[in-house]
Amino acid sequence: MEEQELQRIEANVSLAIDQLGPLSDVNFGLNQESVEWVEGFIERWRSRPDFDLEQVGGLVGVLGSFLGACIADATGGGWHRSDDDGWGVLLPDGSRAFPFAKVRKQFRDGVEGGESIASFYRIAVDFIATGKLREAREGGAGPHAT
């Protein structure tokens, strides 16, 4: 079952790249620039007069898979499923990011409501996966502080 779910996630990533890449004006792939474009795509989708949060489950699955793949690619992390929280990306420091939940939150609340998949990506890649957030929480300067 888990292998089938991983195959579905990978198929969703391919679908996102194949379908959204040609619509974008960026070098679309597993990168920050594409995540930023997808954030705008979600905002444009939310502004449609026929937008219905209850009808975007499939889109949440595709875009969440894509966001997770971008985070995994940038950090060296990988997909991990837990019984309690479902699928997330296990980061090198042992933390987990939950891209499906974040995409759903942005569809629900939007950037103006404080939900940004681009910020989520940057925090996961630049701060959580690197241990910088943990160092800051613990009050230590860490070995790379200047």
C-alpha positions in Angstrom: 0.0 0.0 0.0 2.7 2.4 1.0 4.6 1.8 -2.3 1.4 2.6 -4.3 1.0 5.8 -2.4 4.6 6.8 -3.2 4.0 6.0 -6.8 0.9 8.2 -6.7 2.9 11.0 -5.2 5.6 10.7 -7.9 2.9 10.6 -10.6 1.4 13.8 -9.1 4.9 15.5 -9.3 5.2 14.5 -13.0 1.7 15.8 -13.6 2.5 19.1 -12.0 5.6 19.6 -14.0 4.0 18.5 -17.3 0.9 20.6 -16.9 2.1 23.7 -15.0 5.6 24.0 -16.6 4.2 25.2 -20.0 1.9 27.7 -18.3 4.6 29.3 -16.3 7.2 31.8 -17.3 10.0 30.2 -15.2 12.4 27.3 -15.5 9.8 25.0 -14.0 11.0 22.1 -12.0 11.9 21.1 -8.4 13.2 24.6 -7.4 12.3 27.6 -5.4 11.3 29.6 -8.5 8.7 27.1 -9.4 7.3 26.9 -5.8 6.9 30.7 -5.9 5.1 30.4 -9.3 2.8 27.7 -7.8 2.0 30.0 -4.9 0.8 32.6 -7.4 -1.2 29.9 -9.2 -3.0 29.0 -5.9 -3.8 32.7 -5.3 -5.1 33.1 -8.9 -7.2 29.9 -8.4 -8.6 31.2 -5.1 -9.7 34.5 -6.8 -11.9 32.7 -9.3 -15.6 33.4 -8.8 -16.4 29.6 -8.8 -13.7 28.7 -6.3 -14.9 26.1 -3.8 -12.4 24.8 -1.2 -14.4 21.5 -1.1 -13.6 20.9 -4.8 -9.8 21.3 -4.7 -8.8 18.0 -3.1 -7.2 16.6 -6.3 -5.3 19.9 -6.8 -4.1 19.8 -3.2 -2.8 16.3 -3.8 -0.9 17.3 -7.0 0.5 20.6 -5.6 1.3 19.1 -2.2 3.2 16.3 -3.9 5.1 18.9 -6.0 5.9 21.1 -3.0 7.1 18.1 -1.0 9.3 16.9 -3.9 10.8 20.4 -4.1 11.6 20.3 -0.4 13.0 16.8 -0.5 15.2 17.6 -3.6 16.6 20.8 -2.0 17.3 19.2 1.4 18.2 15.6 0.6 15.1 14.6 2.6 12.6 12.0 1.6 8.9 11.0 1.8 7.9 9.4 5.1 4.5 8.2 6.3 3.4 8.1 9.9 0.2 6.6 11.2 -0.6 9.8 13.1 0.2 12.5 10.6 0.2 10.8 7.2 2.7 11.7 4.5 5.4 14.3 5.0 8.9 15.0 4.0 11.5 13.7 6.6 14.3 16.3 6.7 17.9 15.5 7.4 17.7 16.9 11.0 14.8 14.6 11.8 12.1 17.2 11.5 9.1 16.7 9.1 7.4 19.1 6.7 3.8 18.5 5.7 3.3 20.0 2.3 -0.2 18.7 1.7 -1.5 20.5 4.8 0.3 23.7 3.8 -1.1 23.7 0.3 -4.6 23.1 1.8 -4.1 26.0 4.2 -3.0 28.4 1.5 -6.1 27.4 -0.6 -8.2 28.0 2.6 -6.7 31.2 3.9 -4.5 32.6 1.2 -1.3 34.6 1.4 -3.2 37.5 3.0 -4.2 35.1 5.7 -0.6 34.2 6.5 -0.3 30.9 4.5 2.5 30.9 2.0 3.9 27.8 0.4 6.9 29.8 -0.8 7.7 30.9 2.8 7.1 27.3 4.0 9.6 26.1 1.4 12.3 28.6 2.4 11.9 27.9 6.1 12.1 24.2 5.6 15.1 24.4 3.3 17.1 27.3 4.8 16.3 27.0 8.5 14.8 23.7 9.6 16.8 21.2 7.4 20.0 23.0 8.2 19.5 23.1 11.9 19.6 26.9 12.1 16.1 27.0 13.6 16.9 24.5 16.3 20.1 26.5 17.1 18.1 29.7 17.4 15.5 28.0 19.6 18.2 26.6 21.9 19.9 30.0 22.0 23.2 28.7 20.7 25.2 30.6 18.1 26.2 27.3 16.5 29.5 26.5 14.9 28.9 28.7 11.8 27.9 31.9 13.5 29.9 35.1 12.7 
